């Protein structure tokens, strides 16, 4: 099979609007979670071009070894499921920072899955490739949805968030995911009263439910890295933001707005006051 032309796939950033750590499973040591995933208009771009052999490059090059690159591992697994996939050079144009809690690497791997699905819609790539990472099922779904289990069990789809303006702010320092979970010291939280089998709230009720939720890794991240606490304090104080929270295990924090004007004004503020920090504006898709 030879592709007739190059193909492009968008790999959007993810946000955890809340992240509840419920417990730690004795069977495998993994944590049981409850999280509302959404995806953004900001992300990486993958280009799939005809080539003599399979290859992958990143721009800028982040120095990730091929064996550790989730997109390459996804491509290798997809080739195993569909041996006639055409030889392709994958170019990843990175717009998302690494180790930020925005799911960039997983989004790139999911983009490979979406490319393979275009060529072979009859093949189930998603079930076997879900094992590549904890966030792979949500990343392949790319829908505002409540997820539970270890992040592998889809729940209620959440409508009404599309178009929500978002401001992102990442300190230059990071937080190790394992250290965040370890710092909980077994002090787990309760799930939100939002059963998977019931309709999701909407409108003002949805906003209230999100504000009443939490990110259980936020306090450990702030203790481990004071820059995270500084980012949250800054975003909490900007005009027009109705929520400020950390995504995932950080170190990116975000603020949600009702309108783009206040969001854009807040972006200008953080770029002026924190010029060495990464920041960006996006909308929930």
N, C-alpha and C positions, 0 to 999 in steps of 0.2 A: 504494500500500500504506500503510495507516494502522495503527500499533501500537495494540493494544487497551489497553495499560497501560505504565507505566514499567518499565524493566528495569534491573537492577544487575549489574555485573561486577566481580569482585575482580581487582586488579592486584598480584600478590605481588612482594616484593623478591627479588632473586637474590643468591646468593653464588657466588663462584668458590672452591671448596674448595682447588683448586690452579690455577696458571696458569703454564704453561711457554711461554716465548718461544723458538721453535726456530730461526727464521732470518727474514730479510727477503727477500721475493720481488723479483727484479730486474725482473719484468714490469710490476708496478704499484706497487712500494714498500710493499705491505702486509706485515704480519708473519704468519708461520705460527705457530699456537698449538696448544696442547693444554691443555684445561681441563675440570674437572669442575664442571658447573653444578648447583646445587640451588635450590629455591624455598622461601620462608618463609611462615609464617602471618601475617606482618606485611606490610602493603602499602597501596596507595592504593585508593580505591573510586570507581568510575565509575557515574554514574546517567544513563540514557538516557530522556529524557522527551519525549512528543509535543510538537511545536512547529510554528509556522507556517513556519519556515525553519531551516536548519541553523545551529547556534551552539554555542559552547563557552565554558565559564567554569571557573576554578580557585579553590579555597578551601583555604588562603589563596592570594591572587594572587601568584605569584612573578615577575611582570613579564616573562614569556616572550612574545616577539612571536609572533603567530599563525603566521607563515611558518616560525618556528623550532620550533613546538610539534609534536612527533612524533605526538601523538594527533590533532591537526587534519589533519596531512598524511596520516595513515592513513585518516581519515574521508573526505578528499577523494579518495584513491586508491580506496577501497572504493566510493564513489559512481560512480566511473568504470567499475568492473567490474559494478556493479548499480545502474543509474540509477533503479530503482524503490524503492530504500531509502527508508523514510519519513523526512520531515523531523523532526529530532531536536535537542534541546538536551542537550549532553553536559556534565554537571557532574563535575569531578574534585575529590574531597576528598583533599587531599594529607596523607599521614602520613609519607612518606619525605622526608628532606632532599635537596636538590639537589646535584649534583656530588659524590656520596658513594661511587660505585662499587657502588651497590645496584640500578642499572638502572631507576630510577623512571620516567623518560621513555619508555624502551623498553617497560616493562610497561604503561604507559598506552596506547601504540600497539597493543600486542598485545591489550589488552582490547577495543579498537575492532574488531579482526579477529574476536575471539570473538563479539562482539555481532552483527556482520554474518553470521557463519557460522550463528548461530541462525536468522536470517531467510532465509538462502539457503545451505543446506547443500550444494547441488549445485554451487556456484561455488568454484573454487580461488582464495581470496584470499591464501593464504600465499606461494605462489611469487612473484607480482609484488611483494608488500609486503615480502618479505625484504630488498629493497635499501634499505629505510628506515634501517637501522642494523646494525652488526656483530652486535649481540646479539639481533636480531629473530627469527632461527630458533629459538634456545633459548627465548626469551620466549614465542613462540607454542606451543612444545612443552610447556613448563612441567613437565618431567620431570627427575628426577635422571639425568643422562646425561653421558657423555664426549663432548666436541666437539673437532674439529680443523679444519684448514684455517685460514681467518681467523675461525673461530667459526661457520662455515656448514655443516660436514660432520658430521652426527650419527653417533655411534658407540654404544658399549655403554650400555645402560640399567643403572643401578645401583640395586639394591634393598637394603633393610635400613637406610636412613638416616632414613626417615620417623619423626617423633616425637622426633628428636634435639634436645635443648634448646640454644638458641643465645643468646649475649649479644653485642650490638652496641655499639660505641663509636666515635663520630666526633668528632675534634677540630673546633674552630670554623674552622680553616684547612684549605685543600684542597691538592690536587696536580694539576697539569695533566697530562693523559694523554700528550700529545705530548712533554712534557719528560721524563717517566718513560722512554718508549721511547728518546728521544735519549740519555739518560744511560747506557743500556746500552752505547753506543759499539761496537756489533757483537759484544759478548761474549754470545753466545746459549747457551742451555742445551740439555741432551739431553731428549728425551721420556721419560716414565715407561714402564717395560717393561709396558705394559698394552695389548696389541694390540686394535684396534677389533673384530676379528672373533672374539674369545674371550669367554667368560663372565666377567663382572665378579667380583672377589673379594667375599666376604661375611664378616660377623661380625668376629672379631679380625683376620683377614687383611685385610679392607677398612680397618679402622682403621689397621693398620700401613702399608698402601699410601698412605693419605692423609697420614699423619704423615711418611712418607719422601719425599713430594713437596714442592713448594715454590711460592712465587709469585715469579717472576723479577723482577717490578717492585717488590718489597718493599724491597730494598736501595736502589735509586734513589730511591724515595719517601721513605725515612727520611733519605737524604742531602739531599734537596730540602726536606723538612719535618720537623724534629726532633719535632714533635708526634706524628707517626705512630710514631716509635720509642718515644716515651713511652707511647702507647696500647698498643703491643705488649708493652712491659715490664710494664705494669700488668696486662694480661689474662693474661700468662704466669705471673704470680705468684698468681693467685686460686686458692683451694682448689677442687679438683674438676674443673678444666678439663684436658682431654686434648689440646687443640690450641688455639693462638692464632696467627692469621694475618691478613693484610690481604686484602681482596677487591678484585678488579680492579686499577685503578691508584690505589685509595684515594679519600678518606682514611679510609674506614670500616674498622675492624678488628673481628675477631670471635673468640669463644672457643666451643668445643664442649664439652658436658658429657654425662655418662651420665644424670644425674638433674636434675629441675627445682629441687629444694631448694638445692643448691649454686649453681646458676645464678642463682636469685632472690636469694640472699645476696650473690653477686658484683655483681648489678645494684644492690642497695642500697649496696654499698661504692662503686661508681664514681659513683653519683648523689650520694653524700655528699662524695667527694673531688674530683670533677670536675663541679661543679654547672652550669657553663656549657657543658659538652660535651653533644652529643646522644647518648642511649643508649636501648636498647630490648631487650626480651626477645621471643623468638619460638621456634617449633619448625620443623624442616624438614618440609615437606609431601610 
